[in-house]
């Protein structure tokens, strides 16, 4: 029963990640989408994949994105 709301929340976070021009907001929404996907895996009774998704994609990849964004210069329009 919780599968459909989590799926809709993941889609919403993904659309918001593409919509925002500020890269920091996009990375935050991408991490939120990844955490929601980890919850979906947990609901589908795949806790090992859920833990891997949360640790690698939501944690490590988000950290790498943030470091790269901080090292680049911003061009204000």
C-alpha positions as CSV (number, residue, x, y, z in Angstrom):
1,X,0.0,0.0,0.0
2,X,2.9,2.4,0.6
3,X,4.5,1.5,-2.7
4,X,2.5,3.9,-4.9
5,X,3.0,7.0,-2.6
6,X,6.8,6.3,-2.4
7,X,6.9,5.9,-6.2
8,X,5.1,9.2,-6.7
9,X,7.4,10.9,-4.2
10,X,10.5,9.5,-6.1
11,X,9.1,10.8,-9.4
12,X,8.4,14.2,-7.8
13,X,12.0,14.5,-6.5
14,X,13.4,13.5,-9.8
15,X,11.4,16.1,-11.7
16,X,12.4,18.7,-9.2
17,X,16.1,17.8,-9.6
18,X,15.8,18.4,-13.3
19,X,13.7,21.6,-12.9
20,X,16.0,23.7,-10.6
21,X,18.8,25.7,-12.2
22,X,20.8,25.8,-9.0
23,X,23.0,22.7,-8.9
24,X,23.0,22.4,-5.1
25,X,19.2,22.1,-5.1
26,X,19.4,19.6,-7.9
27,X,21.9,17.4,-6.0
28,X,19.8,17.6,-2.9
29,X,16.7,16.5,-4.8
30,X,18.7,13.8,-6.5
31,X,19.8,12.5,-3.1
32,X,16.2,12.6,-1.9
33,X,15.1,10.6,-4.9
34,X,17.9,8.0,-4.2
35,X,16.8,7.7,-0.6
36,X,13.2,7.2,-1.7
37,X,14.4,4.5,-4.1
38,X,16.2,2.9,-1.2
39,X,13.0,2.9,0.8
40,X,11.2,1.3,-2.2
41,X,13.8,-1.5,-2.3
42,X,13.2,-2.0,1.5
43,X,9.5,-2.2,0.9
44,X,10.1,-4.8,-1.8
45,X,12.0,-6.8,0.8
46,X,15.5,-6.3,-0.7
47,X,17.3,-4.7,2.3
48,X,20.8,-5.4,1.0
49,X,20.1,-3.5,-2.2
50,X,18.4,-0.7,-0.1
51,X,21.4,-0.3,2.1
52,X,23.7,-0.3,-0.9
53,X,21.6,2.3,-2.7
54,X,21.4,4.5,0.4
55,X,25.1,4.3,1.1
56,X,26.6,4.6,-2.4
57,X,24.2,6.7,-4.4
58,X,22.6,8.8,-1.7
59,X,25.7,9.2,0.3
60,X,28.9,8.8,-1.6
61,X,27.8,10.1,-5.0
62,X,26.0,13.1,-3.4
63,X,29.2,13.9,-1.5
64,X,31.3,13.7,-4.8
65,X,28.8,16.0,-6.6
66,X,28.9,18.5,-3.8
67,X,32.7,18.6,-3.8
68,X,32.8,19.1,-7.5
69,X,30.2,21.8,-7.5
70,X,32.1,23.7,-4.7
71,X,35.3,23.5,-6.7
72,X,33.8,25.0,-9.9
73,X,33.1,28.7,-10.4
74,X,29.6,30.0,-10.7
75,X,28.6,32.2,-13.6
76,X,25.8,34.4,-12.5
77,X,23.5,35.5,-15.4
